[in-house]
Amino acid sequence: NMSVHERIKYVSKENICKNCLNAHKGVCRSNLTCRICNSKTHNTMLHQGQTTAETLGDQAAPIKPHKSDGSINSAQNSSGYVETNPEHLLTASISYNSQQKSVILSTAYIYVRSENERYKLRCLLDSASASCLPSNRACNLLNLKREPFKTYITGIGGNSQEIKARVKINISNEEETYSRNCEFLIVPRITSLIPSQKINISNIEIPNHVKLADPNFCIPGKIDMLIGSDIFFDLLKADKIRLANGNLILQESELGYVVSGKLPTEVTSNYCCVAVETNLDNAIKEFFEIESFPTDSFDSTKSEEEKFCEEHFLKTHSRTKSGRYIVSLPMKENADSVLGFSRENAVKRLNGIWNKLNKNNTLATLYKAFLQEYLDLGPMQQIIDEDNTKSCYISHHCIYKPEKTTTPLRVVFDASAKTSTDQSLNSILLNGGSIQDDLFSLVTRFRTHKYAFSADIQKMYRQILVEPSQRYLQRIVWKETNNSPIKIYELNTVTYGTVSAPFLAMRVLKALADAEHQDFPEAAKIISRDMYMDDILSGAASL
């Protein structure tokens, strides 16, 4: 909430661009202009004319400049790749407090007996309702026998609700001095939380001898039943107590004292407006991608990031003697220097995982077996001497699907987990985009084959090695039991969960097809044309 003068002083002190409010060197490449005077020399938030931004400043969110030394908003590397922020956002918000009257509706706890147990349910007392209603959730909890019964109930504004069943329920108070058998019409849901927000009753003194029917009447809670006029007045007793200058009434009932009335409540209202100015280049690119036929080439619409990733792959990839590919992770220049510490957070996540595994022996066995296979097959290796303070530790968790017979559990690596600098591995990696044919073309071509087949590449990502000098960015922590010492491991292969993994895997397949085309022309053609991620959909006109 700075004044215009204070903002200009702050921007100058922090060496921030007065136009785009980012910290960068050289000429500003942003197309932003002041919304008041259309000048490119300053941002709207720094305008000093008669119509100043101070009016907005009293309500706007604070300016949060983004440093560009290897950061996400602006980065340039030796190959000339420049990433710019495709959108400009201006956010304004306003907040104010107001006094309103909160109406307290009569709620109470009743006791309902099922076949084997006695349940305590929260109900709403409504003398204007012609029927008693339980929610579908309450009926499921009580496991009551439902009787088919079709009718309609009509509420405010003539809105009707179809009723398909009814039940008979015995309700009582806590002491069971009051008990009634009632017929209830089942509805999916009674109402939203009552009250809608917490009510301050610190200034209300409730007499000591009063036992409330709902001690939590001032706290938002679910409603399981609605008690209508069938038995509403049968519940009431004679005593009535007025509090808060007569605005609050405690009405005695068979269930205890029921609270109703109204109290003043302070309400905070927040309004936010976000204006987004989208880069025209992105809009044109999306237009051509939507309007073009799927077989058209989209090379002309590739982003600068996608072009850079292609050039980076061609310059850095290699093959081992056994034919396995080694790739380099495409990153922004000096981007790894902005990563902070991540080991502590990874250890915390690991301890949380073991709290879950300790409760499920099957899950623990599968989790350990998965990572042991990772270790045995080579995609992961233990690091004995930890001497790299720049290492990035990736947190991991599991996805468990017991219905799957082949892989019921899969460990997922969270490369989007933020480090101490609020940056993550995924935030510094580049996404090369899709280089495969779209699904429409693939399926259409697949349907033309007289003889068709499908296949997939087993553990595709694990077949591709990552440049050894970059593997310190793919470290994890693990321990065999909850009380075992923590060990450090390095992931040697392309890791799913990183934003660059799909591009690198697809690009390696294309490179493999190009390299082996002379020896295996038909196979190379299928890999180049009929792959969708790790699946193959292909065929031929004859066997």
N, C-alpha and C positions, 0 to 999 in steps of 0.2 A: 504493500500500500504506500509506495513512494510517490512523491510529487514528481513532476516532469524534470525539474532541476536536479533532484536527487537521482533520478534514473540516468540522466546524462552523465552526471558525475561518477556514478557506479560503473557505467559502461566504459568510460574513459579509463578509469582506474584498473579495470579487469582486462583492458585491451580487447574488448568485444566489438564486433562490427556493428555500426550504428544502423545498418539497414536490415540485416537478417538476424541480428542478435546472436550470432555464432562466433566463436573464436577461430579465426583462420588468418593465413598470411596471404598477402597480395590483394588483387582486385576482387571485390565481391561478385560472385557469379549469379546471385539470386535475382529473380525478376520481380521481387517485392517492391511495391511503391507505397508511399504514405497514403492512406485512405482519405486524408483530409485535403492535402495539397498536391497529391500525385507526384511528389518528389522522390527520387531514388537515393537521396543523400541521407535519409533518416527513416526510421520505423515510425508507424502511427503512434506507438507508445512514447515516442520522443518528440512529437510535434509540439512547437512552442507558440503557434499562432493564437488568434483570439478564440478560435474554437479548439481548445486544447484537449489533450488526452487525460487531463487531470480528472475530468468528470468520470471518465471510464476508470481511471486509476483508483478511485475510491472503492470500486466494486470488483476490479479485475483481479484474477489470480496473480501471484507474484511471478516475475520473470525468472525463468530457470535457464540460463545460457548453457550450451553444450560445448565443451572443449573439443577441438578437432585433432589433437595430437594422437592420431591413430584411433580416433573414436568412430562412432557409427555414422554420425551425420555428415561428415566430410572427410574423405581420405583420398590421397593420391599416391600412387606407387611409381616405381621407376619405369614401368611400361606405359605410363600416361593415363592409366585408368582413373577416372574421377567419379565418385559416387556423390550424388546430390540428393537432398531431401525432396521427394516428389510432391510433397504437400506442405502448405503453409497454414498454420492454425492460429486463430485468435480466439481466446477464451475470456468470457466475462461472466462473473457470478455475483449474486447479491443475496444477502441473508438478513432477515429481520425477525424480531420476536413480536408476538401479539398475544393478547389475553383473550381466551375463549372460555366458554362454559362447557364442561364435560358432563354429559348426562350419564349417570350410573344406572345400568339396567340390573334388575333383580336376578341374581344368580345364587345357586345353592348346590350343596353336595347331597346326593341321595344314594341309597344303598339298594343294589339290585342283586337278586339271587338267581344264579344259574343252577344247573343240575348238581354241580359239585362244590361251587365256591360262591362267595359273596363279594361283589365288586362295588367300589366307590366311584361314582360318575358325577361329572359336573353338568348341571342343567340350567336352562334359562326359564324363568317363570314368566309366562305371557298370558294374561287374562283375555287378550284379544284373539287368541288362537282357538279355533273350534275343535282342534284335535291335539292329541299328544303325539310327538314325533321323536323317534330315536334315529341317530345317524347309522348309515350302513356299517361304519367302523365299529360302533358300539354293539351292533347285532352280531358281527363276526367275533368280537371279543367274548360275548356271552354265549355264543354257539347256540342261539335260540332256533327253535323250529318255526319256519316261516309258513304262513298260509297265503296262497295266491289270492289276491284281492285287487281288482283294478278300479281305480277312481282317479279323480283329479282334485287338487287343492289349489285355490286361487289366492294370490297375495296382492300386494300394493301394485297399482297400475294395471290390474287384470292379468298379470303374469301367472301362468298355470304350471304346475308340476305334476307329472304323471306318477301315480302310485301303483306299484305292481304287487306289493305284498304287505301283510300286517302280522304283528306278533302280540302275544299276551305276556305282560311283564308284571311281576310283583315288585313294588317299590316300598321302601320303608326308611325311617330315620335311623340314626346310628344305634339308639337304644332299643329299636324295634318296638317302641310303644305306639308307633303309628305305622300301619301297613295297609296297602291297597293293591288290588289286582286291576290292571288297566289294559285297555287295547291301544296299541301304538301303530301308527302308519309309518312305514319305513321310507326314509328319504336318503339320497346319497350324502347330503351334507346339510347341517342345520344353518350355520352362519360362519363368518370369519371369527377371528379372535375377539373376545370380549373381556375387558374394554379394548379398544383399538390401540391405545397407548397407556403407559403406566401413569397412574394418577397419584399426585402427591397428597398424602393424608397426614403428614407430620404435624399439622396444626389441629387435627381432629382428635379429641379425647373420647374414646369409646369407653363407657362404664365397665368396670371390672366384672360385674355380675352378668354382663351380656355375652352369650355364646353365639357367635356369628354362624349363619348357615353356610357362608363361604368366606373363610378367613382371608382368601386371596382375591377378594372382589376388586381390588385396585390394580391387580397385575394381569396383563393380557394372557388369556388361556383359551384352550379349545372347549367347545360346547358339545357334549355327547347326546344330550336330550333336550327336548322342549316340552315343558309341562303346560298344557293349555287349560282352558276354562273348565274342562271335565272335572278336574280336581283342584284347580287353583284356589278357589275360595274355601274349599274344604281344608286346605292347609293353614289358612290364616287364623290367628288368635287375636285377642283383644288389645294387648299392650302395644303402645306405639311411642317411640322416643324421637324427638326432634333435636338435631345438632346443627352446628354451623349456621346459626341465625335462622333456623327453620328450613335451610336448603337441603339438608340431608335427613332422611327418615329411616329409622330402624324399626321395621315391622316384625312383631313376633309371629312365628309360625311353628308348625310341627317339626320343621327341620332346623330350627334355630332362628335368630334374628336376621331378616333379609334386609339388605341395604339398597336404597334407591334414592334418587334425587339428582342434584347437579352441584358441581364445584367448579370454581375458576381454575383454569389450567393455562400455563404459559406454553405457547406453541411456537416452534422455530420453523420458519418456512425458508427453503433454499431454492433459488432459481439459477439456472446456468444456461448460457448460450454459447455455442461453439460454431464458428464460421470456418469452413475449410475451403481453401483455394487449391484446386487440383491442377497439377501440371498438365498442360495441353498435350504434351508428347505421349503421356500415358493414355489419355482419352483417345487419341488417334490410333495408337497401337491396338487398344481394345476393339476399336471400331473395325479395323482390318481383320483382326483375328476372328471376330464374330461373323462378318459379312463374307469372308473368303471361303471358297470351297475347301474341304479338308485336305485335298491333295496339293494345294498351292504351297509354295515355299514361304516360310516365315523368316528367312534369314534377314530380310530388310527390316523386320520389326524387332529384332533382338535388341535387348537393352545393352548398355555399356558393360554392365556387370557380367552378362552372359557371354559377350564377346571376349572380355578379359579372361574368364574362366577357360574358354576354349584355347586361347593363346597360351595360358599358363600350363594347361595340360600338355599341349604339344611340346613345350620347352622342357618340362620337368619329368615326364613319365619315362619309365624304363622297364626292362624285363630281366628276371633272373635266368640262370642257366637252365633251370627246370621249366621255364616258360611263364612263370608267375609274374604278374605286373606289380610294379611299385609306383605309387602315385604320391603327389605332394598335395597337402590340403590347401585349397585356394583361400588366402586371407588378405585382409587389408594391410597395407604397409605398416609395419611396426605395431600391428594390432595386438600382438601377444603381450606387448609391454603395458597395455591398459588393464590386463587381467590382474585381479587381486588375489588374496588368499582364499583357498577353497577347501582345504583339507578338513578344517574344523567342522564346516557344514556337512561335508561328506560323512564324517564320523558320526555326527548327530543323526543323520538319515539312516546310517547303518545300524545304530543302536535301536532306532525306531523299528527297523525291519526285524531285528531279532526279538523285539517284544512281541511281534506278530507271529514269528516263526516258532517261538517257544510254546505258543498255544495250539499249534497245528504241526504235528510230527510229519505228516505226509508232505505238507508244504515245505518244511525245512529240508527234508530229504531230496525233494525235487530241485530246490534252489541250489543246494550244495552240489548235486549231480550236474546241473547245468553249467555252473562255473568250473567244476572239475573237468568237464569235457572241453570247455574253453581253454583250460590250461594244458590238457593232454594233447589237443590237436594243434596247438601253436598260436592261435589268435591272441593268447594272453601269456605273459611271463612275469614272474615275481622279480621285484627290484629289491636287492639286499641293501645297497648303500644309497640312501636318499640324500643327494647333495644338490638338487636343483630346486632353488626357492621359487622359480618361475613355473613350476609344474601346476597343471590344472587337473583337479580331481573331479571326476564325473560321478554324481550320485546315481544310484540305481535302485530299482524296485522290480516287482514281478507282476505279470498278468497271468492269472490262474484260471484255466478253463478245463475242469475235470472231465467234461464230456468229450474232449478230444483225446483220441487214443494214441496218436503219434507224439505230439508235443503238448501235453496238458499245461505245462508251465513255460513261460518265456521271460527271461530277465530283460528289462528295458533300461537303457542308459539315458539319463536325463542331462543332455548337453546344454539345456536351457537354464539349468540351475545357476543362479547368479553368484558371483564371487563378492569379496568385500568391497570392490569398487563399483558394484551394481552392474557389472558387465559379465557376460557368460561366454562360453566357448562358441555357442551358436551365433552370438551377436558379433563376433569378429570374423566368422567364416563367410564365404561368398556362396551364393546359390547359382549354379550354372544353368538353371532352367531345364525344361524338358527337351530332349533331342530325339525322342522316339516318335513314330507315327501316332496320331491320336487314336483313341479307342474306336471311333466310328470307322475309320479307314481299315483298321485291323480286323474288326468283326465282319465288315462288308467283304473284304478279301477272303476271309476264312470261309464264308458261306459259298464261295464259288468253287471250292475244291470238291472233286468227286470222292477222294479219299482224304480224310483229315486226321490229324493227331494233335495231342497236347502234351506238353512236358514242362518241367521247371528245373531251374538250376539250384541244386541243394546248397544251402548256406552260401549264397552268392557273395555277400559282403565279406565273408571270412576268407574268400579266395584271393582278395586283393590286399596287398601289403601297403602300409603307410610308410613314407620316408622315415628312416630311423631317427633323424634329427628332429622330427616333429612329434614323436611318440610321447614325449613328456607332457603333451597337451591332452593325452588320453589315458590318464591314470585313474585307478579306482582303489578303494580300500575294502578289505574283506577279512573275516575271521571265521574259523571252522565252527566255533560254538560261541555262545553269548559271553563266556568268561575267558576265551582264548585271546592271545595278543593279536593286535591288528597287523595285518600284512599289507604291503603295497604291491600293486600289480600294474603293468603297462599293457595297453591294448595295441597289438601289433598290426591289426588290419582295419579296414574301413569299418566304422562303427555306426550301426543304425541308431538313429536319434540325433545325429548331426545333420545340419542342413545341407551340407555338401555331399553326403553319402549317395543319394540317388543319382546325382549327375555323374559322380566319379564312377559308379558301377556301370551306368549306361555307356559312358564314354569309353571305358575299358572294353566293353563288348564290341563297340564299333571299331576300336583300334585292333582288337583281336580278329574281327572279320576282315579288315583291310590287310592285316599282316598275313593271314592264312588263305587269302582268296585264291591264289594260284594252285595250292595243293588241295583245297576243299571248296571249290566254287559254289556247289549247291548249299552246303552247310553255311558258308559265309553269307550267301544271299538270304537265307532264313534268319540268321542272327541279326542281320542289318535291317530286315524288313518286318519280321513277324514276332518280335519280342515286345512284351509289355511288362516292364519291370523284370522279374525273374521267371515269368511264364512265357511259354511258346505256344502260339496257335497257328498252325500251318497245315499244309497238305499238298496234294498233287492231283493231276488228272488221271494218272495211272500208277500201278504198283511197280 
